[in-house]
Amino acid sequence: MSLTDREPEREPDRDRERARERDRAVRAAVARGLVGPDEPVAGLLDVDGVRRSAGELRAAFEEFVAPGTPVLHAFAVKAASLVPVLRLLAREGLGCEVASPGELALARAAGVPATRTVLDSPAKTTAELREALALGIAVNADNPEELARLDALTAAAPSAAPLGLRVNPQIGGGTIGAMSTATDTSKFGIALRDEGAREWVVRAFLARPWLTRLHAHVGSQGMPLELMAAGVLATFELAEEINAKAGRRQIDTLDIGGGLPVNFSSDAVTPDYRAYVALLHSTVPGLFSGRYGLVTEFGRSLLAKHGTILARVEYAKSAGGRPIAVTHAGAQVATRTVFVPEAWPLRVAAYDAEGRPKTGEPVAQDVAGPCCFAGDLIAENRPLPRLESGDHAALLDTGAYYFSTHFAYNSLPRPGIYGYAADPDGTLRFATVRTPQTLEELTAESGAAHTEALDGLGGR
């Protein structure tokens, strides 16, 4: 069955059902007081939707990969740095890709075993590397200096941790420069097309029999699938070259990164995992032959479509003849959208005071956040049913990065996050993923225990 034969007539029905479920969740959240005058903004996470995405990822690879091939889907923790979410994904068969000591701590708190954890970062300290080696966590070295650190650490204390090297195939960027990790001057990995770099990589592997993995990640949002597949092909061909020169299967695992783009313009899930894996299969058939174990590092695509930020409209006003809805969701929960709106536009849905979808003629209006700078706008001149005080604005497709990665501008507290799912009888139940940050907690985080610390320094 071709990609275009996969029952397209059923997709609009699925999209409408997702929208109906979101509407039910919004109304239930308002009815339960999860969002209201006292807690004017919250994140809502569709737990069953997350499970579906995890299942679709597993199924896509299982369809194409040779039986018995080890495959680890390591969720990119930066996309949702929330312990209950990591545990949910772990129970769905996923591991964790971590890029800091904090992310590793979150993965461990979620119960993710070291054998299902991968450490990637361009700035790992010696202490981080030592800990990963002691725990048996897979490590992808980013550069020659880091590889030299691993030389010294493994000589001092041999480790069973799988070790690899990150390369940059330099195949180009997508439409969002900041999300393109395989440009000529990317900060990540060994730039393969630089003079002498490819030969250096081959020598580095041949001199280190314990170096058994090759890693590349060419980017995510804004990257065409064909360019991503080209990066995987370049990585595969390099592994084949190294193994041929080694005269053995030294590289036994390819970490092909992650970063499937997400459609932010509608409820449709496109591209999907099967389309991407089918493209990989046609572009790099040897990848699925069983000669290599595989690691993926998907993040945004697993969660984005299953999250909603719901914010109360505090005031409705106008300026220059344009209506403005002042809400409690701005740069603190939608940082990328506020600062780079052309690259990260969000859909906004209007709900009334009871959480029901608003109707009425669309009116071009701004949807503003609470931060104290003029550019704190989620949407500008956006046609929506006119939002009034006490209504609610919902920021759609915000399950990844947005509500889990708080920007503490104006000392705005982190909002609560709640997962939801329907019981067999259709009743929606909520569970707390992260409690709303209290002002006492915020004050403590801002140094309240050291209030008088500066009193005795300097002075006249």
C-alpha positions, 0 to 999 in steps of 0.5 A: 500500500502506497503512502497515498493509499492510506485511507485519506478519507478517514483523516478529516474524521480523526482531526474533527474528533481531536478537536471535539476532545480538546473542546471537552477538555477545555470545558471540563478544566474550567468547570473544575477550576483548573483555570479561573480567577485564581489560576488564570493559565494552565497546560492541558495534556491529552494522555491518550493522544500521547500514547497513540503517537508513541504507538505510531512511532513504534509501529512505523519502525516495526513495519520496515526494520528487519526482525530482531534489530534493536531499536531504541526510541529515546525521547528528547527530554528537552521537549517536555522536561516533566517527570510524569510525562517521561514516565508515561513515555517509558511505559510506552516503551521509550527511553530518554535522550538527555542533554544536561545533568538536569535532564538526566536527573529527570529521566532517572526520577522517572525510572528510565534505566541507564541502558535506555538513556542517551547523553547528547550535549555539545558542552559535557563536563568531565564530571558529566562524562564520568557519571555517564560512564559509571552508570552505563549511559550511552554517550555521543561525543561532540568533538575531538576534545571531548573524545580526548576526555573519553580516552582518559576516562576510559583508560582510568576506569573501563566502562561498558557504556556504548560510546559514539561520535556525533558528525555533521553531514553539512547537508544544509538548513531548513526554513528555520535557521535556529532549528537547522543543525546540519549547516556548514557552520553548525555548532554540533558534531564533526563537520564532515565536509571540512578539509580533512575531517572525514579522514580524521573521523575514520582514523578516530574510529580505527584507533578506538575499538570501543567507539561503536556508534555514529550519531547525526541529527540534521534538524527538526522544525522547518526541515524537509523530510528529503533533507533529513533522509539525505543526512541519514544516508550520509551517516550510513555511508560513513559507517559503511566506510569505517566498517570496511576499513576496520575489516569488521563490524565496529560500528554496530549502532546508528543514532539517526537523531529525531526532529520530525516537523509538526504541522501547526496550521491545522489539527492534521498530523502531517507528516506522520512517522510512517511517511518518514520511515518509508522515505528512509527505507527508500533512501537508505534501504541498508539502514533497515537490513539488521546490520545496525541497531537504531536509536531515534531522538524524537521529541516535539512530534510526540507531544505537540499536537496533544497539548493546549495552553488555556488562559483566562482573558483578564481584560478586553480593550482596544488601541488604534481601533483594534481590539486587544484581548489581554490574557495570562499566556504570553512570552512566559509560556510561548517564548518562541512564538512571541519572539519569532512569530514568523517561524513559530505561529500558533493557532488560537481558539476562542472559548467563553467563560464556561469553556464552550467554543465561542461563536459569532462573526470573526473580528480581527484582534490581538491576543496579548500576554501578561508580560510587560513589553509591547511585543508580548503578543501571541497573535496579531490582527487574528480573526476570532470571535471577539474575546471578552473579559472572563473568556478563555484563549486556547493556544493549540499544539503546545504540548512540546516545549511551550508549557514545560519550558517556562520563561520567568520574565516579570517573575511570573509563576510557572503554571499548573499542568494537567493530564487528562483522559476519558474513562470507558463511560466517557467521563474526563479525568484529570491528573496533576503533572506539575502543580502551579508554582506558588509565590513563596516558591518563586520568592525562595527560588529568587534568593529569599534565603539570602536576603541580607547577603549583600548588606555587608559587601562594599559600602562607604 
